[in-house]
Amino acid sequence: MVTIQFVPYTEIENLSGLGRIRKLLNIAKTNKIVLLQGRLRKEEETELIKTTMEEIDKKFKGIELAVINPSQTAKDEIQKFKYGFLNMFFGDTQGMTIIGPSSIVKSIKKDPNKIELLTKGR
Amino acid sequence: MLNKIKQFFKGFLTMWGPRQNFKLGLYGPPNSGKTTLANKICIDWLGEEMGKVSPVPHETREVNIKEKVTIKAKDGRELIFNLVDTPGIATKIDYEDFMKTGMPATKAKKRAREATKGVIESIKWLDEVDTVLVVLDGTQDPYSQVNVTIIGNLAARNIPVLIVANKADLKKYKVKKVQSAFPQYEVLGISAKYGKNIDKLYEKLFELAK
């Protein structure tokens, strides 16, 4: 059985960068797939990878990560403007982040039109 | 904030011409051909290789630096830089994956430990590099989050980037897929192994260094 835990942006909004990473990684380390409303900041994404590497051990082998940013999937200039405008007000609450422990999630394939989450057979 | 101050001073110092002695970083996921490209650059301009390459991922597990690489343009201009070859950035490392290549468990565990440290080093070096070639494997899915994160991070730091779609010599190679994944960036297709388009890459380095 695969457990997906939804994390609304409000739960991480007031946390520090390190606090956000800690919270999300702690959930992933309990073998749950994290579905975060919104996105981490670019530097936080890199910090998440760095912290993940620091914590790899016998049990925890890392994560699979995918970020959906609506402004990057915009099909035309109007959509780009619209999402750019929304970003000014709602910032990182736009989009979605998926973090899955690599013990469960084999890979996340992402292209502009679909996301495929491949889990490992148990 | 510290990055912005650094960028300001870099910009100030380079107002009167191309940068000299800047740090050119090679970044990308494991096995994209960063060290193969570093070797090609070093053989072409220094006459010696930089590092060992292998089909097993995470062969480069430490940041390697080759100082004062001087390349020359057809019109006589010179560009001097320190070449920084970084370990591939990954979000997961499992020693069992190395064992699948026939590696003994002890060696695989050691390699995995070193590989995790290598990724951390690569990320730390993002603060040090001035210009980056993001080396992607043109036969693989370009939409991987590691690629997006590296490129997004460099953009946030205002570091000039050229995406290099490597392995143009292979059948599965699709440069257009890389271009469509990163439409806001210039993508140059090359084969580091056979030197395809390497002269174009050297020309681009002069543009990036401005």
HADDOCK unambig.tbl for C-alpha pairs under 7 A between the chains (distance, minus, plus):
assign (segid A and resid 42 and name CA) (segid B and resid 149 and name CA) 6.76 0.50 0.50
assign (segid A and resid 42 and name CA) (segid B and resid 152 and name CA) 6.28 0.50 0.50
assign (segid A and resid 42 and name CA) (segid B and resid 153 and name CA) 5.41 0.50 0.50
assign (segid A and resid 43 and name CA) (segid B and resid 153 and name CA) 6.15 0.50 0.50
assign (segid A and resid 45 and name CA) (segid B and resid 149 and name CA) 6.64 0.50 0.50
assign (segid A and resid 46 and name CA) (segid B and resid 149 and name CA) 6.67 0.50 0.50
assign (segid A and resid 49 and name CA) (segid B and resid 91 and name CA) 5.66 0.50 0.50
assign (segid A and resid 50 and name CA) (segid B and resid 120 and name CA) 5.34 0.50 0.50
assign (segid A and resid 50 and name CA) (segid B and resid 123 and name CA) 6.95 0.50 0.50
assign (segid A and resid 53 and name CA) (segid B and resid 116 and name CA) 5.17 0.50 0.50
assign (segid A and resid 53 and name CA) (segid B and resid 120 and name CA) 6.79 0.50 0.50
assign (segid A and resid 61 and name CA) (segid B and resid 92 and name CA) 5.73 0.50 0.50
assign (segid A and resid 61 and name CA) (segid B and resid 93 and name CA) 5.74 0.50 0.50
assign (segid A and resid 61 and name CA) (segid B and resid 94 and name CA) 5.50 0.50 0.50
assign (segid A and resid 62 and name CA) (segid B and resid 91 and name CA) 5.78 0.50 0.50
assign (segid A and resid 62 and name CA) (segid B and resid 92 and name CA) 3.96 0.50 0.50
assign (segid A and resid 62 and name CA) (segid B and resid 93 and name CA) 6.28 0.50 0.50
assign (segid A and resid 63 and name CA) (segid B and resid 91 and name CA) 5.51 0.50 0.50
assign (segid A and resid 63 and name CA) (segid B and resid 92 and name CA) 5.51 0.50 0.50
assign (segid A and resid 64 and name CA) (segid B and resid 91 and name CA) 6.35 0.50 0.50
assign (segid A and resid 65 and name CA) (segid B and resid 145 and name CA) 6.21 0.50 0.50
assign (segid A and resid 66 and name CA) (segid B and resid 145 and name CA) 5.45 0.50 0.50
assign (segid A and resid 67 and name CA) (segid B and resid 145 and name CA) 6.92 0.50 0.50
assign (segid A and resid 102 and name CA) (segid B and resid 92 and name CA) 6.71 0.50 0.50
assign (segid A and resid 110 and name CA) (segid B and resid 143 and name CA) 5.89 0.50 0.50
assign (segid A and resid 110 and name CA) (segid B and resid 144 and name CA) 6.89 0.50 0.50
assign (segid A and resid 111 and name CA) (segid B and resid 143 and name CA) 6.00 0.50 0.50
